[in-house]
Amino acid sequence: MLNYMKSEGYRILHSRGMYLFTGITAAAVFFLNWLLSCQGQIPYATAHFSLGMLVGSPMLYCYMALLAAGIMFGEDRKNGMMKNAVVYGITGPVIFMGKCMVGIFAAACSLIVIMTAYVGSARLFLPMEEMELRAVLLEIPAMSLIAGAAMMLGILVLDAVEKTAAGIVVWFFLVIGIPRGLLYLSHVLQSELLKEAALLFPENFLAEEVRVTLGGYAILWDTPQGMMKCLVSGAAGILVFTAAGILAFRKKEL
């Protein structure tokens, strides 16, 4: 596995995709904070508003993880990467796990650069209180495993579906469509059991338990119980998608 991970890491390191993704995103958030600082005394020219856009939309981490997975591995099916690797004796499960580990590491490095630009420029250009900084810094570990699971699912569906656009649609259906559908059905049927099941999905419990207004933040991960809920949800997703990916790639190998 180590040799395969080295080859994938080398390929990503010498490709422009992740550099462009990281650079454009970092430049965009830097420019956004600078632009807000030029707006004078309006209520939105604050770090509370700027950082609140991310704090109030934690699923953005998952969307960015999917985008990163598409940049790094979206063309593998067309390029016959799986077949080439199998020819050299690398098993399907090793390929999947290697992609996941390298992809998550590369995405984490990208996140460090982007968040440094985001938080750093907010602190440089905008009035900031400890509350805003604490909220966004705690959000990163809270969403880390959930975003990791989202990337693993992205790698799995992008390989399973012939077209990248179709893979993205499948991913959104699994991550957003099914949880929202279950929650809606629980309201229609007035079923508490179904509602509890629906609230196990990050899409639903994050929407229910994260609130950002001009007056303040009400965030799930600000308590030990809430942080643990996020971490357990992400870990469960990683276990499920690891098992699904190993089975799917083993079948492809055969």
N, C-alpha and C positions, 0 to 999 in steps of 0.2 A: 504493500500500500504506500509506503514511504516514497518509493521511486515514482509511482503514479502521481502522488501529491506534488512531488518536486516538478514533474513535467507540466502539470496543470498550473502550478504557481509560476513557473517560468513563462508559460504561454500568456497568462493574465498580466504578468509583470511587463511583458514586452508587447502588449496590445494597448491601443489608445483608449479603448472604451471606458474603463474605470477611471482613468485620469481625467477624461472629458466630463464624465458624470460628476466626479468629486469637485473638479474645478468650477464647473458651471453652477453647481448647487451652492458651493461655498461663496462664490462671487454674488449669486443672487440674494442670499440671506444677508450678506454684508451690505449690498446696495440697498436692500429693503430697510435695514436699520438706519443707514445714512439718510435715506429719503424721509423716513419718519422724523428724524432729528431736524430736518429742514422745514417741518410743518408748523413751527411755532408752539403755541400753548394749547393746541387742540388736545382733547382727552386721549387720542390714540397715539400721540407722540411720546410713548412711554415703553419701557421694557416690559411692563405688565401686559400691555397689549401685544407687543411683538412676540414675546416668549409664550404668551397665552394662546397664540394660534397653534403652537405645537403641543403645549400642555393639554389644551382642550380637544386635540385630535390625535390621540396616541396611536391610532391605527395607521397614521402616516408612516410609522416605522415599518409596518408590514408592507405597505405599498412600495416604499423605497427598497425594501428587501427583495420584493418581486422584480422591481425594475433592475436592480443589481444582478439578480439571477439571470434575467433575460440578456443583459449586456454580456455577462461572462459565459453563459452556456446556451443561449438561445439558438445559435447556429450549429451546435454540435450534431444534431440529427442530420441536417443537410450535408455536413462535412464528413459524415460517416465516422465520427470519432469513436463511437461505441464499437463498431466492427473492427476498426484498426487496433483498439486496445485489446479486444478479445483475441485477435490474431496473435498478439504478443504474449498471450497467456494470462492476462489480467481478468479476473472474474467480474461478473456484473455487480455483485454486492460491493466489491472493493472500489469499483468505478463510482458507484453512487456515493459511498461514504467519503471517498476521496474528494469528489466534487463538493459535497456538503461542507467538509472541514476547511477546504481551501477557500470556498466561496464565503463562508461565514467569517473567516479570518480577514479576507480582503475587504469585505463589507464593514467589518469592525474598524479597520484602519481608515477606510473612507469616512466612517461616522466620526471618528476622532477629529479629522481635519474639518469636516463640515460643522460639527458642534463647537469647535474652537472658534471658527469664524462667526458662527451665529451668536453664541453667548459673549464672546469677546467683543464683537462689534456692538452688541446691545449694551454692554457695560461701558464701552467707550463713548457711544453717541447718545445714550438715553438714560434718564433717571431710573435707577434700579434699587429695589429693596431686597433684603435677605430672603423674603418669602418667595419672590420670583426665581431667584437663583436656586434655592433649595428645591422648589417644585420641579424645575427642569433637570437638575442634576440627579434627583431621585427617580425621575421618569426613565432615565437611560437604563439603569439596572432592572427596573420594574418591567420594561418592555424588551429587554435583551433576549430572553428565552422565547418569548412569543414571536418576536421578529425572526429569531433563528429557525423556529418551527415553520414560519411563513416562507422563509427562503427554501427550506427543505421541500416543502410542498410545491413551491415554484419550480425547483429543479426537477421534481418528479413529473409534474404535469407537462412541463415544456418538453421533456423527453418523450412522454407518452403520446402527446398530440402532435400531429404532423405539422401544423402551422402555428407559429408563435402567437399570432393574434387569437387563434382559437384556444391555445393553452392559457392565455391571460383571462379569457372569458370563463373557462372552466375553473380557474383559480378563484376568481371573484364569486362564482356561483357557490363554491365550497366554503369560502371564508366569510362571505357576506350574505349571499342569497339564502342558503340553508338556515343559518342562525336566525336571520330576520323572519324567514318564513315560519320557523317553529315558534318564535315569539308571537307573531301575529296569530297563528293558529291557536296558541294557548289562550289568547284574549277572546277569540271567537268561541272556543269551546269552554271557556272559563275553567280551565284545568290548571290547578296549582302545580301538579306534578310535571306537566308539560312545560310550564313556565320555569320551574326550577331547572329542568333539563336544558332549556333554551339559554338560561342565564349562566350556564357553564362555559359558553363560547365567549371569547374575548370581545368580539364585535358587540355583543349584547351587554355584558356586565360592565364594560368600559363606558358604553353610552349611558348606562344607568347610574354609574357611580363616579363620573367625572364631570364637574361643572366649572366653567370659567365665565365670570362676569367682570364688568368694570370695577365691581366692589371687592372682588377677591376670588380665590380658588377653593374648590372643594374637591380634593383629589384622593383617589383610592389608595395610592402608594405612600401616602403621608403617615400611615399607621403600620405597625408590624403585621397586623392581620391582613391589611390590604396588599402590602408588598408580597406577603407569602402567597396570597391568592393569585397574584400575577405570575409569580415564579412557578407555582405548582401547575397552573394552566399551561404555561410555556413548556415546562418539562414534560407534561403529559402529551402535548402536541409533538414534541421531538421524539418521544418513544413511539407514538402511533405512526408518524411519518417515516421513522427509521425502519420499522417493521414493514410498512407498505412499500417503501423504496427498495429494500433488500429483496422482497418477494418479486416485485415488478422487474427489477434488473436481472434477477436470477432467471426469470422466464424468458427475458429477451436474449439472455446469453445462450439459452438452449435453442 
